[in-house]
Amino acid sequence: MSTNRPTGRRTALTAAAAALILAAPGGAVTAASVEPAHSAGMTMRVLTQADEHNQADVTFAQRMIPHHRQAIVMAQMARSHGSSPEVRALAERIQKAQAPEIRTMTGWLRAWGEPVPRGMGSMEDMAGMGQDDDDATSMPGMMHRTQMVDLNRASGRAFDTMFLTMMIEHHEGAIDMAQYELRHGSYSPTKDLATDIIRSQTAEIAQMSAMLKAR
């Protein structure tokens, strides 16, 4: 006689777990725990990713989205401002890295039922940003309107120097925000993104610093 046949209780437990997993939104389940059975029945809790975030995660996404958008606007200028091939290549890499990150953070905020920041995605948005705009100046490394206008007016070698100098400061601000998220956030994917930002932008700062020194 086989001793491996599941008992009725185990079968019921497995079926209940499967039903809850299938019923979870999108089938995305990050953690599940089963409490001991009680006389009145069995209680089961399934945690989804949305259950695991905190206010620090929300703030990180809401601030990093416009921060990334401004970096992309700066990067787009490199195409038409007579910049060097090296600066254009760097700008393209920044844009390709940060645009998908914006989409990812936007998806998190919508899943959490939180507002997604608007604006800061074009020079027109920058032109409407005041010198003392709280949304801009409260984010580390964020450029003021006048700085963006000056960059947009520059060309050639002057543009390259200004772009590299401003982008180093911009990256340093993003790293500060990412480090805060690592200390205070609780949502694992958000903290993973913060780690990626620190790693990639630290490397880009080193590259941009070397490019400035070589000029």
URNOR-V308492 format. One record per backbone hydrogen bond with DSSP energy under -0.5 kcal/mol. CO is the residue of the C=O (numbers start at 1). NH is the residue of the N-H. If there is no record, write none. Layout:
co->CO nh->NH
co->CO nh->NH
This chain:
co->7 nh->11
co->8 nh->12
co->9 nh->13
co->10 nh->14
co->11 nh->15
co->12 nh->16
co->13 nh->17
co->14 nh->18
co->15 nh->19
co->16 nh->20
co->17 nh->21
co->18 nh->22
co->19 nh->23
co->20 nh->24
co->21 nh->24
co->24 nh->27
co->25 nh->28
co->27 nh->29
co->31 nh->47
co->33 nh->35
co->33 nh->45
co->38 nh->41
co->41 nh->38
co->43 nh->35
co->45 nh->33
co->47 nh->30
co->47 nh->31
co->48 nh->51
co->49 nh->52
co->50 nh->53
co->54 nh->58
co->55 nh->59
co->56 nh->60
co->57 nh->61
co->58 nh->62
co->59 nh->63
co->60 nh->64
co->61 nh->65
co->62 nh->66
co->63 nh->67
co->64 nh->68
co->65 nh->69
co->66 nh->70
co->67 nh->71
co->68 nh->72
co->69 nh->73
co->70 nh->74
co->71 nh->75
co->72 nh->76
co->73 nh->77
co->74 nh->78
co->75 nh->78
co->76 nh->79
co->77 nh->80
co->77 nh->81
co->78 nh->83
co->81 nh->156
co->84 nh->88
co->85 nh->89
co->86 nh->90
co->87 nh->91
co->88 nh->92
co->89 nh->93
co->90 nh->94
co->91 nh->95
co->92 nh->96
co->93 nh->97
co->94 nh->98
co->95 nh->99
co->96 nh->100
co->97 nh->101
co->98 nh->102
co->99 nh->103
co->100 nh->104
co->101 nh->105
co->102 nh->106
co->103 nh->107
co->104 nh->108
co->105 nh->109
co->106 nh->110
co->107 nh->111
co->108 nh->112
co->109 nh->113
co->109 nh->114
co->110 nh->113
co->115 nh->117
co->122 nh->126
co->123 nh->127
co->124 nh->128
co->126 nh->129
co->128 nh->130
co->130 nh->133
co->133 nh->136
co->133 nh->137
co->134 nh->138
co->136 nh->139
co->138 nh->140
co->139 nh->142
co->144 nh->148
co->145 nh->149
co->146 nh->150
co->147 nh->151
co->148 nh->152
co->149 nh->153
co->150 nh->154
co->151 nh->154
co->155 nh->158
co->155 nh->159
co->156 nh->160
co->157 nh->161
co->158 nh->162
co->159 nh->163
co->160 nh->164
co->161 nh->165
co->162 nh->166
co->163 nh->167
co->164 nh->168
co->165 nh->169
co->166 nh->170
co->167 nh->171
co->168 nh->172
co->169 nh->173
co->170 nh->174
co->171 nh->175
co->172 nh->176
co->173 nh->177
co->174 nh->178
co->175 nh->179
co->176 nh->180
co->177 nh->181
co->178 nh->182
co->179 nh->183
co->180 nh->184
co->181 nh->185
co->186 nh->188
co->187 nh->191
co->188 nh->192
co->189 nh->193
co->190 nh->194
co->191 nh->195
co->192 nh->196
co->193 nh->197
co->194 nh->198
co->195 nh->199
co->196 nh->200
co->197 nh->201
co->198 nh->202
co->199 nh->203
co->200 nh->204
co->201 nh->205
co->202 nh->206
co->203 nh->207
co->204 nh->208
co->205 nh->209
co->206 nh->210
co->207 nh->211
co->208 nh->212
co->209 nh->213
co->210 nh->214
co->212 nh->215
